[in-house]
Amino acid sequence: MVVMPMQPSPADLWAIQDTHKLVLGELRPHVAVLTRVVPNAKNTDEIRKKLMILDIPYAKSTLGNRVVFPNSMEQGKTVLDLGNSTSTDEVNALVKEIAKLMDIELKEEAKTTTSKLKNILSFRKAS
């Protein structure tokens, strides 16, 4: 699965089109993920509509424009380590959505804990 992060902006929409073509050529499953999303911004819905028109698959889950993301990197941690509930919820929702797209079942500990990113990303093939 190729995850293509992008901001909900015209420049990112323009840039992701080449990435999308490249991934299509490799026959890889892929999904665009909107990051740095501002709540209730009209441009987010407009970008989603344009992704749909361009036939670029996108995740329903988004990551907000939150200072906790760069702050956690500066500390060598993830947002899951810092316990920010909003960003943790966003990351968990995105991981679950990507796992579902890949037909992967998350391990039980990944469903119940948000303390470590490695637990969230632990997976096994769904039966």
SVG drawing of the C-alpha trace seen along z (x, -y; Angstrom):
<svg xmlns="http://www.w3.org/2000/svg" viewBox="-17 -27 31 44">
<polyline fill="none" stroke="black" stroke-width="0.4" points="0.0,0.0 1.4,-3.4 0.2,-6.1 0.4,-9.5 0.2,-12.3 -1.0,-15.7 -2.3,-18.9 -5.7,-20.0 -4.3,-22.6 -4.3,-23.1 -0.5,-22.8 -0.6,-19.4 -3.4,-18.3 -1.3,-19.2 1.8,-17.4 0.0,-14.2 -1.2,-13.5 2.3,-12.5 2.7,-10.3 -0.7,-8.7 0.4,-7.9 3.6,-6.4 1.9,-4.2 -0.7,-3.1 2.1,-2.0 3.5,0.1 0.1,1.7 0.2,0.9 -2.8,0.2 -2.7,-3.4 -4.5,-6.1 -4.1,-9.8 -4.2,-11.0 -5.1,-14.6 -2.8,-16.1 -2.6,-19.5 -6.4,-19.8 -8.1,-22.8 -11.5,-22.0 -14.5,-23.1 -12.4,-24.5 -14.2,-24.6 -11.0,-23.8 -10.9,-20.3 -14.2,-19.3 -13.2,-20.9 -9.9,-18.9 -11.8,-15.7 -14.2,-16.3 -11.3,-16.9 -9.5,-13.7 -12.8,-11.9 -12.9,-13.5 -9.3,-12.5 -10.1,-9.0 -7.4,-9.2 -8.5,-7.1 -8.4,-9.0 -8.8,-8.1 -11.9,-9.4 -9.7,-9.8 -7.6,-13.0 -4.8,-14.4 -5.4,-17.8 -3.1,-20.8 -1.8,-20.3 1.4,-21.5 1.6,-18.1 2.8,-16.4 6.1,-18.4 6.5,-18.7 6.4,-14.9 9.0,-14.5 11.3,-17.0 11.1,-14.8 11.8,-11.6 8.3,-10.4 4.9,-9.9 1.7,-11.7 0.6,-8.3 3.4,-8.6 2.3,-12.1 -1.3,-11.1 -3.0,-14.0 -6.5,-12.5 -7.5,-14.3 -4.3,-13.5 -4.3,-10.0 -7.8,-9.4 -6.9,-10.7 -3.9,-8.4 -5.9,-5.4 -8.7,-6.1 -6.3,-6.3 -4.4,-3.1 -7.7,-1.2 -8.9,-2.6 -5.6,-1.6 -5.7,1.8 -9.2,2.4 -8.2,1.3 -5.4,3.8 -7.6,6.6 -5.5,6.7 -6.8,7.5 -5.1,5.5 -3.8,7.6 -5.9,7.3 -3.3,5.2 -3.3,2.7 -7.1,2.3 -6.8,1.6 -3.7,-0.5 -2.5,-3.8 0.7,-4.0 3.2,-2.8 3.0,-3.3 4.7,0.1 1.7,1.8 -0.7,-0.1 1.2,1.0 1.4,4.6 -0.7,6.7 -1.4,10.1 -3.3,11.1 -7.0,11.3 -8.5,14.8"/>
</svg>
